[in-house]
Amino acid sequence: MSELAQAHAQGTDAIKLHGRKQIEIKQKIRIAAQSKKLKYRVDNFFIFPGALQITENNFKKEEFKRNLKCYLSLSETSPSLETLFDELSEPLQSCSDINQLSTAYKRFGLRFKSALQERCRALMGTSELTADEVDDFLRTVGQLLEEFRKVKSSQTHDKDVGHLLDCLDEFLTVETAFCLRDLSAVFVGENRTKILSHWRDVEDYRQMHFPYEIPEGESKESAFLLRWSHLKKFVHSCLYLDIRYKAGAPLLTHSIYGSAAALSMLFATIVAFFYQDLYGSLSRNLFFALVIAYIFKDRFKEIFRDWLSNVIFRRWIPDRRLFIFMNNQRVGSAKENFGFVRSEELPLRAEDLIRDASRRFELSAFRPDSVFRYSREVSLSVSELPQQTCLIDIVRFNISEFLHNLGAKSEELPFFSEDGKSPKGEKLYNIYLLRIFSCAGRMDSEVIRITVNAKSVRRISIVKAYEVGNSVIENRGKFIYT
């Protein structure tokens, strides 16, 4: 089996609404062990209704680029909470300098976060949770935090290490508070009382040991979120991937432009030689022939360039190229393509799913008014990445550009309500997003329905989930997974 085939990844999508007009899709790709390369492709087909008037004539792909944000990051795998006890003091013994120690403890913090969220998800999925299970969970979390703080108190003689562990202690404390808050919203009775009691202890510790300044004119909530944002960036920096856009056209594009110019010049030269032999080197007919030839030469150059770029070599020329770096070392690259496609290019199975979901009555055959495709192909050298990590591929896009051509938000109905007035119904439109994930010769797909009105996104629903991976609506913010 080839190295690339061994790098089979399983995708998990979390779909989330940011504000009123931004959709975020966070794809977690678990990389198989012993892999050296990872290459995958994601095709996004946006299927628009005719009312939005999204066509090639009034919507350019540059507008889509401007409203699209892409991120790549690494995430720790989810160990069990019990296995983290053995990792508490190991970095102090195995790391030779502060940089290695910083990376080791930051990754410990991320593993703690992942393991904590995994255990919380398991508890929330349990139909009948016993008091012993809650006690065991709270005891394990409390002991982990206590053991970490013992390690921190033993390093007060080293200022740099002490500051690092102090930041990690605050990070673990806040993550614990978030998860306990989410658990308390699910359970009732004695279990909820125990969870809230533990949450109060965690919150009291945070307020006592990690006070923060509140700038004049700001609320304490805003000040906390600003501090929390900086703290998350500090801890996640050990697994940060930097995406840099490639400036300028690729060598193939320059070669195509040169070839088009050569072909057009060849046409003009042939015309000149032909009419020179026919009318002589100094004649009025030769002069007119040369003028006409050079007029058409430029047009032929544009035709040749468009034909070579968009027909012959289109698959090898991406609309945008990206290079992926980690710690200033290149670890991969990506290619992106944007553009409208014909409805016939949609997979038939997905077309049937969309038809069944979009119509309650068999009034007419399904035919999408316009289809816009955004595809991204990513290639990573897994051997250059930290071990036991998984990839997070994040796409966030703003739909405000799609809503410009919508009119009234509501419309009167042809009947009366109980108070004798004619009610109004909200006008809603469905945008379908078909995502096809391909990796190592395997393919999986999902269909997402985005319901909008003239102002914002009203709701998101999953029409078809991944068959191998998972598709979830992230309705608890950062809790589902981050």
C-alpha positions as CSV (number, residue, x, y, z in Angstrom):
1,M,0.0,0.0,0.0
2,S,1.4,3.4,-0.9
3,E,2.1,6.1,1.6
4,L,-0.7,8.2,0.2
5,A,-3.2,5.4,0.5
6,Q,-2.2,4.8,4.1
7,A,-3.1,8.4,4.8
8,H,-6.8,7.8,4.6
9,A,-8.6,10.4,6.7
10,Q,-12.1,10.3,8.1
11,G,-13.9,13.7,8.0
12,T,-16.3,15.1,10.6
13,D,-18.1,18.4,9.8
14,A,-19.5,20.8,12.4
15,I,-21.7,23.5,10.8
16,K,-22.2,26.7,12.8
17,L,-23.9,30.0,12.3
18,H,-21.7,33.0,13.1
19,G,-23.8,36.1,13.7
20,R,-26.7,36.6,11.2
21,K,-24.9,36.2,7.9
22,Q,-21.8,34.0,8.3
23,I,-21.7,30.2,8.0
24,E,-18.7,28.3,9.3
25,I,-18.0,24.7,8.4
26,K,-15.3,23.1,10.6
27,Q,-14.0,19.8,9.3
28,K,-12.0,17.5,11.5
29,I,-9.8,15.1,9.6
30,R,-8.4,12.2,11.6
31,I,-5.1,11.1,10.0
32,A,-4.2,7.4,10.0
33,A,-1.2,6.4,11.9
34,Q,2.1,5.8,10.1
35,S,1.1,8.1,7.3
36,K,3.7,10.3,5.6
37,K,1.5,12.3,3.2
38,L,-2.1,13.5,3.3
39,K,-3.9,14.7,0.2
40,Y,-7.6,15.4,0.1
41,R,-10.1,17.4,-1.9
42,V,-13.3,19.2,-0.9
43,D,-15.8,20.3,-3.5
44,N,-18.5,22.7,-2.4
45,F,-21.5,23.1,-4.7
46,F,-23.7,26.1,-3.8
47,I,-27.2,25.6,-5.4
48,F,-29.1,28.8,-5.6
49,P,-32.8,29.4,-6.3
50,G,-33.8,31.7,-9.1
51,A,-35.1,34.4,-6.7
52,L,-31.6,35.2,-5.6
53,Q,-30.5,36.0,-9.2
54,I,-27.0,34.6,-8.7
55,T,-25.7,34.0,-12.2
56,E,-22.5,34.4,-14.2
57,N,-23.8,37.8,-15.5
58,N,-24.2,39.5,-12.1
59,F,-22.0,37.6,-9.7
60,K,-18.3,37.4,-10.2
61,K,-16.0,34.8,-8.5
62,E,-13.9,37.7,-7.1
63,E,-16.9,38.6,-4.9
64,F,-17.0,35.1,-3.5
65,K,-13.3,35.2,-2.8
66,R,-13.7,38.4,-0.9
67,N,-16.4,36.9,1.4
68,L,-14.5,33.6,1.9
69,K,-12.1,32.9,4.8
70,C,-10.1,29.7,5.1
71,Y,-8.1,28.4,8.0
72,L,-6.0,25.3,8.7
73,S,-5.0,24.2,12.1
74,L,-3.9,21.1,14.0
75,S,-5.8,19.6,16.9
76,E,-4.8,17.0,19.5
77,T,-6.4,13.6,19.5
78,S,-8.7,12.8,22.4
79,P,-7.1,10.6,25.1
80,S,-8.9,9.5,28.2
81,L,-8.7,11.8,31.3
82,E,-7.1,9.0,33.3
83,T,-4.1,8.7,30.9
84,L,-3.2,12.4,31.4
85,F,-1.9,11.8,34.9
86,D,1.2,10.2,33.5
87,E,2.0,13.2,31.3
88,L,2.0,15.8,34.1
89,S,5.7,15.7,35.1
90,E,7.1,14.1,32.0
91,P,8.0,17.4,30.1
92,L,10.1,18.6,33.1
93,Q,12.2,15.5,32.8
94,S,12.5,15.1,29.0
95,C,12.7,18.7,27.7
96,S,16.1,20.4,27.6
97,D,15.1,24.0,27.0
98,I,12.1,26.4,27.6
99,N,10.9,26.1,24.0
100,Q,10.5,22.4,24.1
101,L,8.9,22.6,27.5
102,S,6.5,25.3,26.3
103,T,5.4,23.1,23.4
104,A,5.0,20.0,25.5
105,Y,2.8,21.7,28.2
106,K,0.7,23.6,25.6
107,R,0.0,20.3,23.9
108,F,-0.8,18.8,27.3
109,G,-3.4,21.6,27.8
110,L,-4.9,20.9,24.4
111,R,-5.1,17.2,25.2
112,F,-6.8,17.9,28.5
113,K,-9.3,20.1,26.6
114,S,-10.0,17.4,24.0
115,A,-10.3,14.6,26.6
116,L,-12.6,16.8,28.8
117,Q,-14.9,17.6,25.9
118,E,-15.0,14.0,24.8
119,R,-16.0,12.8,28.3
120,C,-18.7,15.5,28.5
121,R,-20.1,14.4,25.2
122,A,-20.3,10.8,26.4
123,L,-22.0,11.9,29.6
124,M,-24.5,14.0,27.7
125,G,-25.3,11.0,25.4
126,T,-26.1,8.8,28.4
127,S,-29.8,8.4,28.8
128,E,-29.7,7.4,32.5
129,L,-26.7,8.9,34.2
130,T,-26.0,7.6,37.7
131,A,-24.7,9.6,40.6
132,D,-21.6,7.4,40.7
133,E,-20.7,8.3,37.1
134,V,-21.0,12.0,37.9
135,D,-18.9,11.6,41.0
136,D,-16.2,9.7,39.2
137,F,-16.0,12.4,36.4
138,L,-15.9,15.3,38.8
139,R,-13.3,13.5,41.0
140,T,-11.0,12.8,38.0
141,V,-11.2,16.3,36.8
142,G,-10.5,17.7,40.2
143,Q,-7.6,15.5,40.8
144,L,-6.0,16.3,37.4
145,L,-6.2,20.1,38.1
146,E,-4.9,19.5,41.6
147,E,-1.9,17.5,40.4
148,F,-1.1,20.0,37.7
149,R,-1.1,22.8,40.3
150,K,1.3,20.8,42.5
151,V,3.7,20.7,39.5
152,K,3.2,24.4,39.0
153,S,4.0,25.2,42.7
154,S,7.2,23.2,42.4
155,Q,8.6,25.5,39.7
156,T,8.3,28.8,41.4
157,H,12.1,29.2,41.3
158,D,12.1,29.5,37.5
159,K,10.4,32.6,36.3
160,D,9.9,31.6,32.7
161,V,8.6,28.1,33.6
162,G,6.4,29.5,36.3
163,H,4.8,32.0,33.9
164,L,4.2,29.2,31.4
165,L,2.5,26.9,33.9
166,D,0.5,29.8,35.3
167,C,-1.0,30.5,31.9
168,L,-1.7,26.8,31.4
169,D,-3.4,26.7,34.8
170,E,-5.8,29.5,33.8
171,F,-6.5,27.8,30.5
172,L,-7.3,24.5,32.1
173,T,-9.5,26.2,34.7
174,V,-11.6,28.2,32.1
175,E,-12.0,25.1,29.9
176,T,-13.3,23.2,32.8
177,A,-15.7,26.0,33.7
178,F,-17.1,26.0,30.1
179,C,-17.7,22.2,30.1
180,L,-19.3,22.2,33.5
181,R,-21.6,25.0,32.5
182,D,-22.7,23.0,29.5
183,L,-23.3,19.9,31.5
184,S,-25.3,21.8,34.1
185,A,-27.7,22.9,31.3
186,V,-28.4,19.3,30.4
187,F,-28.9,17.5,33.7
188,V,-31.4,18.0,36.4
189,G,-31.8,17.1,40.1
190,E,-29.0,15.9,42.2
191,N,-26.6,15.5,39.3
192,R,-27.0,19.1,38.3
193,T,-26.5,20.2,41.9
194,K,-23.2,18.4,42.1
195,I,-22.0,19.8,38.8
196,L,-22.9,23.4,39.8
197,S,-21.2,23.0,43.1
198,H,-18.0,21.9,41.3
199,W,-18.4,24.7,38.8
200,R,-18.6,27.3,41.7
201,D,-15.3,25.9,43.1
202,V,-13.6,26.2,39.7
203,E,-15.0,29.8,39.2
204,D,-13.9,30.9,42.7
205,Y,-10.4,29.6,42.0
206,R,-10.3,31.5,38.7
207,Q,-11.4,34.8,40.2
208,M,-9.0,34.4,43.1
209,H,-5.8,33.5,41.2
210,F,-6.4,35.1,37.8
211,P,-7.8,38.6,38.2
212,Y,-7.7,40.9,35.2
213,E,-8.0,44.6,34.6
214,I,-11.2,46.1,33.1
215,P,-10.4,49.1,30.9
216,E,-12.5,52.2,31.5
217,G,-15.7,52.1,29.5
218,E,-15.7,48.3,29.0
219,S,-17.7,45.6,30.8
220,K,-16.1,42.8,32.7
221,E,-17.5,40.3,30.2
222,S,-15.8,42.0,27.3
223,A,-12.5,42.2,29.2
224,F,-12.7,38.5,30.0
225,L,-13.4,37.6,26.4
226,L,-10.4,39.6,25.3
227,R,-8.1,38.0,27.8
228,W,-9.6,34.5,26.9
229,S,-8.9,35.2,23.2
230,H,-5.2,36.0,23.9
231,L,-4.9,32.9,26.2
232,K,-6.3,30.6,23.6
233,K,-4.0,31.9,20.9
234,F,-1.0,31.4,23.3
235,V,-1.9,27.8,23.9
236,H,-2.9,26.9,20.4
237,S,0.2,28.5,18.9
238,C,2.1,25.2,19.2
239,L,-0.1,23.7,16.5
240,Y,-0.7,26.8,14.4
241,L,-0.5,26.5,10.6
242,D,0.2,29.6,8.6
243,I,-1.4,30.0,5.2
244,R,0.3,32.3,2.7
245,Y,-1.2,33.2,-0.6
246,K,1.1,32.7,-3.7
247,A,1.5,36.1,-5.4
248,G,1.6,36.3,-9.2
249,A,0.8,33.8,-11.9
250,P,2.3,30.3,-12.0
251,L,5.0,29.4,-14.6
252,L,2.4,27.5,-16.7
253,T,0.3,30.6,-17.0
254,H,3.3,32.6,-18.2
255,S,4.1,29.8,-20.7
256,I,0.5,29.9,-22.0
257,Y,0.6,33.6,-22.5
258,G,3.9,33.3,-24.3
259,S,2.6,30.5,-26.5
260,A,-0.5,32.5,-27.4
261,A,1.7,35.5,-28.4
262,A,3.9,33.2,-30.5
263,L,0.9,31.7,-32.3
264,S,-0.6,35.1,-33.1
265,M,2.8,36.4,-34.3
266,L,3.2,33.3,-36.4
267,F,-0.2,34.1,-38.1
268,A,0.9,37.7,-38.8
269,T,4.3,36.5,-40.2
270,I,2.6,34.0,-42.5
271,V,0.3,36.6,-43.9
272,A,3.2,39.0,-44.4
273,F,5.3,36.4,-46.3
274,F,2.4,35.2,-48.4
275,Y,1.4,38.7,-49.6
276,Q,5.0,39.7,-50.0
277,D,5.5,36.9,-52.5
278,L,2.2,37.7,-54.1
279,Y,2.5,41.5,-54.5
280,G,6.2,42.3,-53.9
281,S,7.9,43.9,-50.9
282,L,6.8,47.5,-51.7
283,S,3.2,47.6,-52.7
284,R,-0.1,49.1,-51.5
285,N,-1.8,45.6,-51.3
286,L,1.0,44.4,-49.0
287,F,0.6,47.4,-46.7
288,F,-3.1,46.8,-46.3
289,A,-2.5,43.1,-45.8
290,L,0.0,43.8,-43.0
291,V,-2.4,46.3,-41.3
292,I,-5.2,43.8,-41.3
293,A,-2.9,40.9,-40.1
294,Y,-1.7,43.0,-37.2
295,I,-5.2,44.0,-36.3
296,F,-6.3,40.4,-36.1
297,K,-3.1,39.3,-34.5
298,D,-4.0,40.8,-31.1
299,R,-7.5,39.3,-31.3
300,F,-6.1,35.9,-32.1
301,K,-3.7,36.2,-29.2
302,E,-6.7,36.8,-26.8
303,I,-8.5,33.8,-28.4
304,F,-5.5,31.5,-28.1
305,R,-4.8,32.5,-24.5
306,D,-8.4,32.0,-23.4
307,W,-8.6,28.6,-25.2
308,L,-5.4,27.4,-23.7
309,S,-6.1,28.7,-20.2
310,N,-9.8,27.8,-19.8
311,V,-10.1,24.6,-22.0
312,I,-6.8,22.8,-22.6
313,F,-4.9,23.5,-19.4
314,R,-7.7,24.5,-17.0
315,R,-7.3,21.6,-14.6
316,W,-3.7,22.5,-14.0
317,I,-4.2,26.2,-13.4
318,P,-5.8,27.0,-10.1
319,D,-7.6,30.3,-9.4
320,R,-5.6,30.7,-6.2
321,R,-2.5,28.9,-4.8
322,L,-1.7,28.7,-1.1
323,F,1.4,27.5,0.8
324,I,1.1,26.1,4.3
325,F,3.8,26.7,6.9
326,M,4.4,25.6,10.4
327,N,7.1,27.5,12.4
328,N,8.3,29.1,9.2
329,Q,8.8,25.7,7.6
330,R,6.8,24.8,4.5
331,V,4.7,21.6,5.2
332,G,2.2,21.7,2.4
333,S,0.3,23.5,-0.3
334,A,-3.3,24.0,-1.5
335,K,-5.1,24.9,-4.8
336,E,-8.5,26.6,-5.0
337,N,-10.9,27.0,-7.9
338,F,-14.0,29.1,-8.2
339,G,-16.7,29.3,-10.9
340,F,-20.2,28.5,-12.1
341,V,-20.8,25.0,-13.4
342,R,-23.7,23.4,-15.3
343,S,-26.4,21.6,-13.3
344,E,-25.5,18.4,-15.2
345,E,-22.2,18.3,-13.2
346,L,-24.1,17.7,-10.0
347,P,-24.0,14.1,-8.8
348,L,-27.4,12.5,-9.6
349,R,-27.9,11.1,-6.2
350,A,-27.4,14.5,-4.6
351,E,-29.8,16.0,-7.1
352,D,-32.5,13.5,-6.0
353,L,-31.9,14.4,-2.3
354,I,-32.2,18.1,-3.0
355,R,-35.4,17.6,-5.0
356,D,-37.0,15.5,-2.3
357,A,-36.1,18.1,0.4
358,S,-37.0,21.2,-1.5
359,R,-40.6,20.4,-2.7
360,R,-43.5,19.0,-0.7
361,F,-45.6,18.6,-3.9
362,E,-44.6,17.2,-7.2
363,L,-45.2,20.3,-9.2
364,S,-42.3,20.3,-11.6
365,A,-39.0,18.6,-12.3
366,F,-36.1,19.8,-10.2
367,R,-33.6,22.0,-11.9
368,P,-31.3,24.3,-10.0
369,D,-31.2,27.9,-11.3
370,S,-27.5,28.3,-10.8
371,V,-24.7,26.2,-9.3
372,F,-21.4,27.8,-8.0
373,R,-18.5,25.5,-7.2
374,Y,-15.7,26.2,-4.8
375,S,-13.1,23.4,-4.6
376,R,-10.0,23.1,-2.6
377,E,-7.2,20.5,-2.9
378,V,-4.8,20.2,0.0
379,S,-1.5,18.3,0.2
380,L,0.4,18.0,3.4
381,S,3.6,16.3,4.5
382,V,2.4,14.5,7.6
383,S,5.9,13.6,8.6
384,E,6.6,17.3,9.2
385,L,3.7,17.6,11.6
386,P,3.6,16.8,15.3
387,Q,2.6,13.2,16.0
388,Q,-0.8,12.2,17.3
389,T,-2.6,15.3,15.8
390,C,-5.5,15.7,13.5
391,L,-6.2,18.4,11.0
392,I,-9.0,21.1,11.3
393,D,-10.1,22.5,8.0
394,I,-12.2,25.6,8.5
395,V,-14.2,27.5,5.9
396,R,-16.2,30.6,6.8
397,F,-18.2,32.5,4.2
398,N,-20.5,35.5,4.4
399,I,-23.8,35.2,2.5
400,S,-24.6,38.9,2.4
401,E,-23.6,39.1,-1.2
402,F,-26.2,36.5,-2.1
403,L,-29.1,38.5,-0.6
404,H,-28.8,41.8,-2.5
405,N,-31.5,41.0,-5.0
406,L,-34.2,39.9,-2.6
407,G,-37.1,42.2,-2.1
408,A,-39.7,42.3,0.7
409,K,-39.1,40.2,3.8
410,S,-42.8,39.2,4.1
411,E,-45.9,39.1,2.0
412,E,-49.6,39.2,2.8
413,L,-51.6,36.0,2.8
414,P,-55.0,35.5,1.0
415,F,-57.0,34.8,4.2
416,F,-57.8,36.4,7.6
417,S,-56.6,35.6,11.1
418,E,-58.9,35.5,14.2
419,D,-58.7,39.2,14.7
420,G,-60.0,39.9,11.2
421,K,-56.7,41.1,9.8
422,S,-54.8,39.7,6.8
423,P,-51.6,38.1,8.2
424,K,-48.2,38.3,6.6
425,G,-45.9,35.3,6.0
426,E,-42.2,35.5,6.0
427,K,-40.6,34.8,2.6
428,L,-37.9,32.2,2.9
429,Y,-35.5,30.8,0.3
430,N,-33.4,27.6,0.5
431,I,-29.8,27.5,-0.6
432,Y,-28.3,24.0,-0.8
433,L,-24.7,23.3,-0.2
434,L,-23.4,19.9,-1.5
435,R,-20.0,19.0,0.0
436,I,-18.0,16.1,-1.5
437,F,-14.9,15.0,0.5
438,S,-12.4,12.9,-1.3
439,C,-9.3,11.3,0.2
440,A,-7.1,8.3,-0.8
441,G,-9.5,7.2,-3.5
442,R,-12.5,7.3,-1.2
443,M,-15.4,9.7,-1.4
444,D,-18.2,10.8,1.0
445,S,-20.8,13.6,0.7
446,E,-23.2,15.7,2.7
447,V,-26.0,18.1,1.8
448,I,-26.7,21.2,3.9
449,R,-29.8,23.4,3.6
450,I,-29.4,27.1,4.4
451,T,-32.7,28.8,4.8
452,V,-32.5,32.6,4.4
453,N,-34.8,35.6,4.2
454,A,-34.0,39.0,2.7
455,K,-31.9,40.0,5.7
456,S,-30.1,37.0,7.2
457,V,-29.8,33.2,7.7
458,R,-32.9,31.8,9.5
459,R,-31.7,28.3,10.1
460,I,-29.3,25.6,9.0
461,S,-30.3,21.9,8.6
462,I,-28.6,18.8,7.4
463,V,-30.4,17.0,4.5
464,K,-27.8,14.2,4.2
465,A,-25.0,13.5,6.6
466,Y,-21.7,11.9,5.8
467,E,-21.9,8.1,5.6
468,V,-18.5,7.4,7.0
469,G,-17.8,10.6,9.0
470,N,-20.2,12.8,11.0
471,S,-22.2,15.9,10.2
472,V,-23.5,17.9,13.1
473,I,-25.1,21.3,13.7
474,E,-22.9,23.0,16.3
475,N,-25.6,24.4,18.5
476,R,-23.5,24.7,21.7
477,G,-20.8,27.0,20.4
478,K,-17.4,25.8,21.2
479,F,-18.6,22.7,23.1
480,I,-19.2,20.3,20.2
481,Y,-15.5,20.4,19.3
482,T,-12.9,23.1,18.6
